[in-house]
Amino acid sequence: MDEKKLFDSLDKITKLLAMFIVKEKSLKDQVKILSDLGLKPSEIAVITGKTANLIRVTKTSLKNKNG
């Protein structure tokens, strides 16, 4: 298996695991958990099925609530 295929496979596995972790949680909880794991808004959007813009807005509201 070449390096590109390996990284693509690992990326898919990571996304599946992330989906499992946040399953049945609110969007705010999903965003908080996935952000804490180091995922970017665009990556969180793919996992949650939401737009990257909505993820950014949600992250901002979480910061304002905790700040």
PyMOL Python script that loads the backbone (N, CA, C, O; Angstrom):
from pymol import cmd

cmd.read_pdbstr("""\
ATOM      1  N   MET A   1       0.853  -1.178   0.000  1.00  0.00           N
ATOM      2  CA  MET A   1       0.000   0.000   0.000  1.00  0.00           C
ATOM      3  C   MET A   1       0.897   1.238   0.000  1.00  0.00           C
ATOM      4  O   MET A   1       1.803   1.366   0.823  1.00  0.00           O
ATOM      5  N   ASP A   2       0.625   2.145  -0.940  1.00  0.00           N
ATOM      6  CA  ASP A   2       1.458   3.336  -0.977  1.00  0.00           C
ATOM      7  C   ASP A   2       1.032   4.322   0.106  1.00  0.00           C
ATOM      8  O   ASP A   2      -0.019   4.172   0.729  1.00  0.00           O
ATOM      9  N   GLU A   3       1.861   5.315   0.311  1.00  0.00           N
ATOM     10  CA  GLU A   3       1.663   6.264   1.400  1.00  0.00           C
ATOM     11  C   GLU A   3       0.352   7.042   1.262  1.00  0.00           C
ATOM     12  O   GLU A   3      -0.340   7.257   2.258  1.00  0.00           O
ATOM     13  N   LYS A   4       0.007   7.462   0.065  1.00  0.00           N
ATOM     14  CA  LYS A   4      -1.238   8.219  -0.166  1.00  0.00           C
ATOM     15  C   LYS A   4      -2.453   7.384   0.216  1.00  0.00           C
ATOM     16  O   LYS A   4      -3.353   7.882   0.892  1.00  0.00           O
ATOM     17  N   LYS A   5      -2.493   6.131  -0.204  1.00  0.00           N
ATOM     18  CA  LYS A   5      -3.623   5.257   0.133  1.00  0.00           C
ATOM     19  C   LYS A   5      -3.702   5.042   1.638  1.00  0.00           C
ATOM     20  O   LYS A   5      -4.790   5.005   2.212  1.00  0.00           O
ATOM     21  N   LEU A   6      -2.561   4.904   2.262  1.00  0.00           N
ATOM     22  CA  LEU A   6      -2.520   4.709   3.712  1.00  0.00           C
ATOM     23  C   LEU A   6      -3.113   5.918   4.430  1.00  0.00           C
ATOM     24  O   LEU A   6      -3.944   5.763   5.325  1.00  0.00           O
ATOM     25  N   PHE A   7      -2.690   7.119   4.041  1.00  0.00           N
ATOM     26  CA  PHE A   7      -3.210   8.327   4.676  1.00  0.00           C
ATOM     27  C   PHE A   7      -4.696   8.519   4.386  1.00  0.00           C
ATOM     28  O   PHE A   7      -5.440   8.965   5.260  1.00  0.00           O
ATOM     29  N   ASP A   8      -5.137   8.191   3.182  1.00  0.00           N
ATOM     30  CA  ASP A   8      -6.565   8.275   2.861  1.00  0.00           C
ATOM     31  C   ASP A   8      -7.372   7.319   3.728  1.00  0.00           C
ATOM     32  O   ASP A   8      -8.446   7.668   4.217  1.00  0.00           O
ATOM     33  N   SER A   9      -6.856   6.127   3.912  1.00  0.00           N
ATOM     34  CA  SER A   9      -7.538   5.142   4.760  1.00  0.00           C
ATOM     35  C   SER A   9      -7.592   5.604   6.211  1.00  0.00           C
ATOM     36  O   SER A   9      -8.624   5.478   6.871  1.00  0.00           O
ATOM     37  N   LEU A  10      -6.489   6.134   6.700  1.00  0.00           N
ATOM     38  CA  LEU A  10      -6.453   6.637   8.078  1.00  0.00           C
ATOM     39  C   LEU A  10      -7.412   7.804   8.256  1.00  0.00           C
ATOM     40  O   LEU A  10      -8.049   7.930   9.302  1.00  0.00           O
ATOM     41  N   ASP A  11      -7.521   8.661   7.242  1.00  0.00           N
ATOM     42  CA  ASP A  11      -8.445   9.788   7.293  1.00  0.00           C
ATOM     43  C   ASP A  11      -9.886   9.298   7.404  1.00  0.00           C
ATOM     44  O   ASP A  11     -10.670   9.837   8.186  1.00  0.00           O
ATOM     45  N   LYS A  12     -10.231   8.291   6.632  1.00  0.00           N
ATOM     46  CA  LYS A  12     -11.583   7.733   6.678  1.00  0.00           C
ATOM     47  C   LYS A  12     -11.879   7.105   8.041  1.00  0.00           C
ATOM     48  O   LYS A  12     -12.962   7.289   8.596  1.00  0.00           O
ATOM     49  N   ILE A  13     -10.924   6.379   8.560  1.00  0.00           N
ATOM     50  CA  ILE A  13     -11.087   5.744   9.867  1.00  0.00           C
ATOM     51  C   ILE A  13     -11.261   6.806  10.954  1.00  0.00           C
ATOM     52  O   ILE A  13     -12.106   6.663  11.838  1.00  0.00           O
ATOM     53  N   THR A  14     -10.467   7.861  10.884  1.00  0.00           N
ATOM     54  CA  THR A  14     -10.555   8.948  11.857  1.00  0.00           C
ATOM     55  C   THR A  14     -11.929   9.590  11.829  1.00  0.00           C
ATOM     56  O   THR A  14     -12.511   9.854  12.882  1.00  0.00           O
ATOM     57  N   LYS A  15     -12.458   9.846  10.632  1.00  0.00           N
ATOM     58  CA  LYS A  15     -13.776  10.458  10.511  1.00  0.00           C
ATOM     59  C   LYS A  15     -14.868   9.540  11.047  1.00  0.00           C
ATOM     60  O   LYS A  15     -15.805  10.000  11.699  1.00  0.00           O
ATOM     61  N   LEU A  16     -14.751   8.260  10.778  1.00  0.00           N
ATOM     62  CA  LEU A  16     -15.739   7.309  11.301  1.00  0.00           C
ATOM     63  C   LEU A  16     -15.717   7.260  12.825  1.00  0.00           C
ATOM     64  O   LEU A  16     -16.768   7.230  13.466  1.00  0.00           O
ATOM     65  N   LEU A  17     -14.524   7.251  13.396  1.00  0.00           N
ATOM     66  CA  LEU A  17     -14.410   7.242  14.857  1.00  0.00           C
ATOM     67  C   LEU A  17     -14.978   8.526  15.457  1.00  0.00           C
ATOM     68  O   LEU A  17     -15.663   8.490  16.479  1.00  0.00           O
ATOM     69  N   ALA A  18     -14.691   9.649  14.822  1.00  0.00           N
ATOM     70  CA  ALA A  18     -15.211  10.928  15.310  1.00  0.00           C
ATOM     71  C   ALA A  18     -16.727  10.942  15.258  1.00  0.00           C
ATOM     72  O   ALA A  18     -17.375  11.431  16.183  1.00  0.00           O
ATOM     73  N   MET A  19     -17.302  10.409  14.181  1.00  0.00           N
ATOM     74  CA  MET A  19     -18.759  10.345  14.069  1.00  0.00           C
ATOM     75  C   MET A  19     -19.341   9.503  15.199  1.00  0.00           C
ATOM     76  O   MET A  19     -20.375   9.851  15.769  1.00  0.00           O
ATOM     77  N   PHE A  20     -18.690   8.417  15.515  1.00  0.00           N
ATOM     78  CA  PHE A  20     -19.156   7.537  16.587  1.00  0.00           C
ATOM     79  C   PHE A  20     -19.092   8.250  17.938  1.00  0.00           C
ATOM     80  O   PHE A  20     -20.002   8.119  18.757  1.00  0.00           O
ATOM     81  N   ILE A  21     -18.019   9.001  18.169  1.00  0.00           N
ATOM     82  CA  ILE A  21     -17.825   9.695  19.447  1.00  0.00           C
ATOM     83  C   ILE A  21     -18.917  10.720  19.700  1.00  0.00           C
ATOM     84  O   ILE A  21     -19.397  10.849  20.826  1.00  0.00           O
ATOM     85  N   VAL A  22     -19.319  11.457  18.655  1.00  0.00           N
ATOM     86  CA  VAL A  22     -20.276  12.553  18.853  1.00  0.00           C
ATOM     87  C   VAL A  22     -21.713  12.179  18.527  1.00  0.00           C
ATOM     88  O   VAL A  22     -22.607  13.024  18.573  1.00  0.00           O
ATOM     89  N   LYS A  23     -21.928  10.935  18.203  1.00  0.00           N
ATOM     90  CA  LYS A  23     -23.270  10.470  17.851  1.00  0.00           C
ATOM     91  C   LYS A  23     -24.264  10.813  18.962  1.00  0.00           C
ATOM     92  O   LYS A  23     -23.996  10.604  20.145  1.00  0.00           O
ATOM     93  N   GLU A  24     -25.418  11.343  18.550  1.00  0.00           N
ATOM     94  CA  GLU A  24     -26.521  11.672  19.461  1.00  0.00           C
ATOM     95  C   GLU A  24     -26.213  12.788  20.459  1.00  0.00           C
ATOM     96  O   GLU A  24     -26.896  12.905  21.476  1.00  0.00           O
ATOM     97  N   LYS A  25     -25.207  13.601  20.188  1.00  0.00           N
ATOM     98  CA  LYS A  25     -24.919  14.761  21.027  1.00  0.00           C
ATOM     99  C   LYS A  25     -25.428  16.006  20.313  1.00  0.00           C
ATOM    100  O   LYS A  25     -25.633  15.993  19.100  1.00  0.00           O
ATOM    101  N   SER A  26     -25.627  17.064  21.060  1.00  0.00           N
ATOM    102  CA  SER A  26     -26.063  18.322  20.451  1.00  0.00           C
ATOM    103  C   SER A  26     -24.939  18.859  19.563  1.00  0.00           C
ATOM    104  O   SER A  26     -23.780  18.467  19.701  1.00  0.00           O
ATOM    105  N   LEU A  27     -25.301  19.758  18.655  1.00  0.00           N
ATOM    106  CA  LEU A  27     -24.287  20.331  17.768  1.00  0.00           C
ATOM    107  C   LEU A  27     -23.199  21.041  18.560  1.00  0.00           C
ATOM    108  O   LEU A  27     -22.016  20.919  18.243  1.00  0.00           O
ATOM    109  N   LYS A  28     -23.599  21.784  19.593  1.00  0.00           N
ATOM    110  CA  LYS A  28     -22.592  22.485  20.407  1.00  0.00           C
ATOM    111  C   LYS A  28     -21.625  21.501  21.058  1.00  0.00           C
ATOM    112  O   LYS A  28     -20.420  21.746  21.092  1.00  0.00           O
ATOM    113  N   ASP A  29     -22.141  20.404  21.567  1.00  0.00           N
ATOM    114  CA  ASP A  29     -21.273  19.390  22.175  1.00  0.00           C
ATOM    115  C   ASP A  29     -20.373  18.746  21.118  1.00  0.00           C
ATOM    116  O   ASP A  29     -19.194  18.493  21.364  1.00  0.00           O
ATOM    117  N   GLN A  30     -20.942  18.488  19.948  1.00  0.00           N
ATOM    118  CA  GLN A  30     -20.145  17.901  18.868  1.00  0.00           C
ATOM    119  C   GLN A  30     -18.987  18.824  18.495  1.00  0.00           C
ATOM    120  O   GLN A  30     -17.844  18.384  18.363  1.00  0.00           O
ATOM    121  N   VAL A  31     -19.300  20.109  18.328  1.00  0.00           N
ATOM    122  CA  VAL A  31     -18.276  21.078  17.937  1.00  0.00           C
ATOM    123  C   VAL A  31     -17.207  21.192  19.020  1.00  0.00           C
ATOM    124  O   VAL A  31     -16.014  21.230  18.718  1.00  0.00           O
ATOM    125  N   LYS A  32     -17.633  21.247  20.270  1.00  0.00           N
ATOM    126  CA  LYS A  32     -16.665  21.360  21.372  1.00  0.00           C
ATOM    127  C   LYS A  32     -15.741  20.145  21.414  1.00  0.00           C
ATOM    128  O   LYS A  32     -14.523  20.295  21.502  1.00  0.00           O
ATOM    129  N   ILE A  33     -16.304  18.972  21.352  1.00  0.00           N
ATOM    130  CA  ILE A  33     -15.504  17.737  21.420  1.00  0.00           C
ATOM    131  C   ILE A  33     -14.536  17.651  20.248  1.00  0.00           C
ATOM    132  O   ILE A  33     -13.344  17.406  20.432  1.00  0.00           O
ATOM    133  N   LEU A  34     -15.053  17.852  19.052  1.00  0.00           N
ATOM    134  CA  LEU A  34     -14.207  17.711  17.864  1.00  0.00           C
ATOM    135  C   LEU A  34     -13.160  18.814  17.777  1.00  0.00           C
ATOM    136  O   LEU A  34     -12.045  18.576  17.312  1.00  0.00           O
ATOM    137  N   SER A  35     -13.512  20.025  18.222  1.00  0.00           N
ATOM    138  CA  SER A  35     -12.526  21.113  18.261  1.00  0.00           C
ATOM    139  C   SER A  35     -11.423  20.792  19.265  1.00  0.00           C
ATOM    140  O   SER A  35     -10.240  21.004  18.999  1.00  0.00           O
ATOM    141  N   ASP A  36     -11.829  20.283  20.415  1.00  0.00           N
ATOM    142  CA  ASP A  36     -10.850  19.908  21.442  1.00  0.00           C
ATOM    143  C   ASP A  36      -9.899  18.812  20.948  1.00  0.00           C
ATOM    144  O   ASP A  36      -8.765  18.703  21.415  1.00  0.00           O
ATOM    145  N   LEU A  37     -10.378  18.004  19.999  1.00  0.00           N
ATOM    146  CA  LEU A  37      -9.530  16.972  19.414  1.00  0.00           C
ATOM    147  C   LEU A  37      -8.613  17.529  18.328  1.00  0.00           C
ATOM    148  O   LEU A  37      -7.777  16.808  17.784  1.00  0.00           O
ATOM    149  N   GLY A  38      -8.773  18.816  18.014  1.00  0.00           N
ATOM    150  CA  GLY A  38      -7.889  19.472  17.057  1.00  0.00           C
ATOM    151  C   GLY A  38      -8.396  19.520  15.628  1.00  0.00           C
ATOM    152  O   GLY A  38      -7.637  19.849  14.717  1.00  0.00           O
ATOM    153  N   LEU A  39      -9.661  19.199  15.413  1.00  0.00           N
ATOM    154  CA  LEU A  39     -10.203  19.241  14.063  1.00  0.00           C
ATOM    155  C   LEU A  39     -10.563  20.668  13.672  1.00  0.00           C
ATOM    156  O   LEU A  39     -10.985  21.466  14.509  1.00  0.00           O
ATOM    157  N   LYS A  40     -10.390  20.977  12.394  1.00  0.00           N
ATOM    158  CA  LYS A  40     -10.716  22.287  11.840  1.00  0.00           C
ATOM    159  C   LYS A  40     -12.214  22.348  11.548  1.00  0.00           C
ATOM    160  O   LYS A  40     -12.858  21.310  11.399  1.00  0.00           O
ATOM    161  N   PRO A  41     -12.772  23.560  11.465  1.00  0.00           N
ATOM    162  CA  PRO A  41     -14.198  23.689  11.151  1.00  0.00           C
ATOM    163  C   PRO A  41     -14.614  22.946   9.886  1.00  0.00           C
ATOM    164  O   PRO A  41     -15.693  22.353   9.851  1.00  0.00           O
ATOM    165  N   SER A  42     -13.792  22.965   8.861  1.00  0.00           N
ATOM    166  CA  SER A  42     -14.148  22.257   7.624  1.00  0.00           C
ATOM    167  C   SER A  42     -14.204  20.745   7.846  1.00  0.00           C
ATOM    168  O   SER A  42     -15.034  20.062   7.247  1.00  0.00           O
ATOM    169  N   GLU A  43     -13.335  20.227   8.694  1.00  0.00           N
ATOM    170  CA  GLU A  43     -13.346  18.794   9.007  1.00  0.00           C
ATOM    171  C   GLU A  43     -14.560  18.434   9.864  1.00  0.00           C
ATOM    172  O   GLU A  43     -15.181  17.389   9.670  1.00  0.00           O
ATOM    173  N   ILE A  44     -14.888  19.308  10.808  1.00  0.00           N
ATOM    174  CA  ILE A  44     -16.057  19.085  11.659  1.00  0.00           C
ATOM    175  C   ILE A  44     -17.324  19.128  10.816  1.00  0.00           C
ATOM    176  O   ILE A  44     -18.260  18.362  11.047  1.00  0.00           O
ATOM    177  N   ALA A  45     -17.347  20.023   9.842  1.00  0.00           N
ATOM    178  CA  ALA A  45     -18.510  20.138   8.960  1.00  0.00           C
ATOM    179  C   ALA A  45     -18.765  18.835   8.211  1.00  0.00           C
ATOM    180  O   ALA A  45     -19.914  18.414   8.076  1.00  0.00           O
ATOM    181  N   VAL A  46     -17.726  18.206   7.733  1.00  0.00           N
ATOM    182  CA  VAL A  46     -17.876  16.935   7.019  1.00  0.00           C
ATOM    183  C   VAL A  46     -18.444  15.870   7.951  1.00  0.00           C
ATOM    184  O   VAL A  46     -19.329  15.107   7.565  1.00  0.00           O
ATOM    185  N   ILE A  47     -17.942  15.823   9.153  1.00  0.00           N
ATOM    186  CA  ILE A  47     -18.368  14.801  10.119  1.00  0.00           C
ATOM    187  C   ILE A  47     -19.814  15.009  10.566  1.00  0.00           C
ATOM    188  O   ILE A  47     -20.569  14.048  10.712  1.00  0.00           O
ATOM    189  N   THR A  48     -20.191  16.269  10.780  1.00  0.00           N
ATOM    190  CA  THR A  48     -21.527  16.563  11.304  1.00  0.00           C
ATOM    191  C   THR A  48     -22.583  16.746  10.214  1.00  0.00           C
ATOM    192  O   THR A  48     -23.782  16.714  10.492  1.00  0.00           O
ATOM    193  N   GLY A  49     -22.136  16.936   8.986  1.00  0.00           N
ATOM    194  CA  GLY A  49     -23.079  17.176   7.898  1.00  0.00           C
ATOM    195  C   GLY A  49     -23.599  18.604   7.877  1.00  0.00           C
ATOM    196  O   GLY A  49     -24.618  18.887   7.247  1.00  0.00           O
ATOM    197  N   LYS A  50     -22.916  19.493   8.554  1.00  0.00           N
ATOM    198  CA  LYS A  50     -23.286  20.914   8.601  1.00  0.00           C
ATOM    199  C   LYS A  50     -22.291  21.705   7.756  1.00  0.00           C
ATOM    200  O   LYS A  50     -21.318  21.150   7.245  1.00  0.00           O
ATOM    201  N   THR A  51     -22.544  23.008   7.613  1.00  0.00           N
ATOM    202  CA  THR A  51     -21.610  23.838   6.858  1.00  0.00           C
ATOM    203  C   THR A  51     -20.460  24.282   7.757  1.00  0.00           C
ATOM    204  O   THR A  51     -20.598  24.368   8.977  1.00  0.00           O
ATOM    205  N   ALA A  52     -19.329  24.560   7.126  1.00  0.00           N
ATOM    206  CA  ALA A  52     -18.169  25.041   7.878  1.00  0.00           C
ATOM    207  C   ALA A  52     -18.498  26.377   8.545  1.00  0.00           C
ATOM    208  O   ALA A  52     -18.028  26.653   9.649  1.00  0.00           O
ATOM    209  N   ASN A  53     -19.309  27.210   7.869  1.00  0.00           N
ATOM    210  CA  ASN A  53     -19.689  28.496   8.453  1.00  0.00           C
ATOM    211  C   ASN A  53     -20.500  28.297   9.737  1.00  0.00           C
ATOM    212  O   ASN A  53     -20.270  28.994  10.725  1.00  0.00           O
ATOM    213  N   LEU A  54     -21.440  27.357   9.731  1.00  0.00           N
ATOM    214  CA  LEU A  54     -22.218  27.083  10.939  1.00  0.00           C
ATOM    215  C   LEU A  54     -21.304  26.588  12.059  1.00  0.00           C
ATOM    216  O   LEU A  54     -21.503  26.942  13.221  1.00  0.00           O
ATOM    217  N   ILE A  55     -20.328  25.790  11.727  1.00  0.00           N
ATOM    218  CA  ILE A  55     -19.384  25.289  12.734  1.00  0.00           C
ATOM    219  C   ILE A  55     -18.590  26.452  13.323  1.00  0.00           C
ATOM    220  O   ILE A  55     -18.392  26.509  14.536  1.00  0.00           O
ATOM    221  N   ARG A  56     -18.133  27.384  12.477  1.00  0.00           N
ATOM    222  CA  ARG A  56     -17.396  28.557  12.971  1.00  0.00           C
ATOM    223  C   ARG A  56     -18.265  29.402  13.899  1.00  0.00           C
ATOM    224  O   ARG A  56     -17.801  29.847  14.948  1.00  0.00           O
ATOM    225  N   VAL A  57     -19.515  29.622  13.519  1.00  0.00           N
ATOM    226  CA  VAL A  57     -20.443  30.405  14.345  1.00  0.00           C
ATOM    227  C   VAL A  57     -20.663  29.701  15.684  1.00  0.00           C
ATOM    228  O   VAL A  57     -20.685  30.344  16.734  1.00  0.00           O
ATOM    229  N   THR A  58     -20.822  28.397  15.640  1.00  0.00           N
ATOM    230  CA  THR A  58     -21.031  27.629  16.873  1.00  0.00           C
ATOM    231  C   THR A  58     -19.798  27.713  17.766  1.00  0.00           C
ATOM    232  O   THR A  58     -19.924  27.875  18.980  1.00  0.00           O
ATOM    233  N   LYS A  59     -18.599  27.604  17.173  1.00  0.00           N
ATOM    234  CA  LYS A  59     -17.359  27.724  17.952  1.00  0.00           C
ATOM    235  C   LYS A  59     -17.279  29.087  18.618  1.00  0.00           C
ATOM    236  O   LYS A  59     -16.883  29.192  19.779  1.00  0.00           O
ATOM    237  N   THR A  60     -17.656  30.140  17.881  1.00  0.00           N
ATOM    238  CA  THR A  60     -17.618  31.490  18.416  1.00  0.00           C
ATOM    239  C   THR A  60     -18.589  31.632  19.587  1.00  0.00           C
ATOM    240  O   THR A  60     -18.257  32.243  20.603  1.00  0.00           O
ATOM    241  N   SER A  61     -19.781  31.072  19.442  1.00  0.00           N
ATOM    242  CA  SER A  61     -20.749  31.163  20.541  1.00  0.00           C
ATOM    243  C   SER A  61     -20.267  30.401  21.766  1.00  0.00           C
ATOM    244  O   SER A  61     -20.550  30.803  22.895  1.00  0.00           O
ATOM    245  N   LEU A  62     -19.550  29.318  21.561  1.00  0.00           N
ATOM    246  CA  LEU A  62     -18.995  28.569  22.686  1.00  0.00           C
ATOM    247  C   LEU A  62     -17.916  29.388  23.390  1.00  0.00           C
ATOM    248  O   LEU A  62     -17.842  29.395  24.619  1.00  0.00           O
ATOM    249  N   LYS A  63     -17.085  30.075  22.616  1.00  0.00           N
ATOM    250  CA  LYS A  63     -16.030  30.914  23.204  1.00  0.00           C
ATOM    251  C   LYS A  63     -16.643  32.061  23.992  1.00  0.00           C
ATOM    252  O   LYS A  63     -16.192  32.381  25.091  1.00  0.00           O
ATOM    253  N   ASN A  64     -17.679  32.682  23.420  1.00  0.00           N
ATOM    254  CA  ASN A  64     -18.322  33.825  24.092  1.00  0.00           C
ATOM    255  C   ASN A  64     -19.017  33.388  25.374  1.00  0.00           C
ATOM    256  O   ASN A  64     -19.032  34.127  26.358  1.00  0.00           O
ATOM    257  N   LYS A  65     -19.586  32.199  25.363  1.00  0.00           N
ATOM    258  CA  LYS A  65     -20.278  31.671  26.544  1.00  0.00           C
ATOM    259  C   LYS A  65     -19.283  31.364  27.658  1.00  0.00           C
ATOM    260  O   LYS A  65     -19.565  31.604  28.832  1.00  0.00           O
ATOM    261  N   ASN A  66     -18.100  30.826  27.281  1.00  0.00           N
ATOM    262  CA  ASN A  66     -17.102  30.422  28.265  1.00  0.00           C
ATOM    263  C   ASN A  66     -16.147  31.548  28.632  1.00  0.00           C
ATOM    264  O   ASN A  66     -15.438  31.455  29.634  1.00  0.00           O
ATOM    265  N   GLY A  67     -16.119  32.612  27.832  1.00  0.00           N
ATOM    266  CA  GLY A  67     -15.144  33.680  28.019  1.00  0.00           C
ATOM    267  C   GLY A  67     -15.585  34.656  29.018  1.00  0.00           C
ATOM    268  O   GLY A  67     -14.873  35.621  29.294  1.00  0.00           O
TER     269      GLY A  67
END
""", "prot")
cmd.dss("prot")
cmd.show_as("cartoon", "prot")
cmd.util.cbc("prot")
cmd.orient("prot")
